[in-house]
Amino acid sequence: MSWWWAGAIGAAKKKIDEDEPQQKHQAVALIIGVTGIVGNSLAEILPLSDTPGGPWKVYGVARRPRPTWNDDNPINYIRCDISDPDDIQAKLSPLTDITHVFYVTWANRSTEVENCESNGKMLKNVLDVVIPNSPNLKHICLQTGRKHYIGPFESYGKIETHDPPYSEDLPRLNYINFYYTLEDILFAEVEKKEGLTWSVHRPGNIFGCSPSSMMNLVGTLCVYAAICKHEGSVLKFPGSKIAWEGYSDCSDADLIAEHQIWAAVDPYAKNEAFNVSNGDVFKWKHFWKVLAEQFGVECGGYEEGQKLTLVEMMKDKGPVWDEIVKENGLTETKLGDVGIWWFGDVILGSECYLDTMNKSKEHGFLGFRNSKNSLISWIDKVKAYKIVP
């Protein structure tokens, strides 16, 4: 049984056997964005004893100090601002043993023009230092996303897009997109080093856990449910009818990490772009009941003509959240950091978009997730990190 097939039951839940003798590292990973949703999963999975290509030594880069919920991963944590070329030069140029880069970060700006400039600069800064200083560098994984097919947020409803399900061979849309900028930079930089390969990974809505993420959907819904529980209110669905009744899919963060590791070590996956999703579909009307059950709250539903938004419902809940944190001895957080309300509104208020995993399967990746089990497991992890009660 291959590792990524076995990983369908949760590779990140396995633990390193501390009694095993130390092995010489065969591969050295650099995770850019290690405290993000997928970065956190990579930090858990790469050091495991059965991870392909290993044993792995892991460097993890993030802008903030190392958070407590990430500090049990056996990685070398490096605090570095990748938008600052001098900081990158100082922190990353000494890392001459890197063999694989996993680029799983992004910056959110007001316009897509600014997104292209800021995110392009960050990736270029990293590659400008890592490629010349890493003689054994073999592969670079770049994570983008499904906006490759539907355009950036600012273009929604304004441009013609492709009909789903989305396949990787669809042409780029006629609109600027920082994902395209990142791909172009990657392709150009890889050409500078003989034998260096790349892969691009395009997840959909990610189910995972990171209080540091700007797109933390599961965490945001958990915070909303916890507030409903505290106030004794109904868990209302703040979204559209099409999202409530239509088919959706998602991408488990551990599965995305496994997908990237597969592409990093499997010769048949080199120099390709891949979608990555769980392989099944769901309806929010069913998952809303699951969320309510996990927090012991009354489940509401979609009401015809409703105009509910998380942004509006949660705008004055800061003091309520402070009370919840104090009463339950939770990790100290502010509501605006763990409840990404605008993002929740975008996902729950939008049309459902689906992709196809045929290309990954044809190239040898057979990993999958049961999305209901994925949701429950990540809710459990948000609770275990003491982000919600």
Protein Blocks (a to p, Z undefined) as FASTA:
>chain_A
ZZklmmmnopklpccdfkbccdddfbdcddehilbmklmmmmmmmmpmklghiacddddd
dfbdcdfklmmpccddddddfkbmklmmmmmmmmmmbfbdcdfbdcddfbfklmmmmmmm
mmmmmmmmmmmmmmkbfbdcdddbfklmnopfklgokaccddddddfkbccddbddfklm
mmmmmmmmmmmpghiacddddddddddddfkbcblfklmmmmmmmmmmmnopacdddbdf
klmmmccddddfklmmmmmmmmmmmmklgoiacdddehiacdfklmmmmmmmmnopacdd
ddehiacdfklmmmmmmmmmmmmmmmnopacddfklmmcfklmmmmmmpccddddfklmm
mnopacdcdfklmmmmmmmmmmmnomaZZ
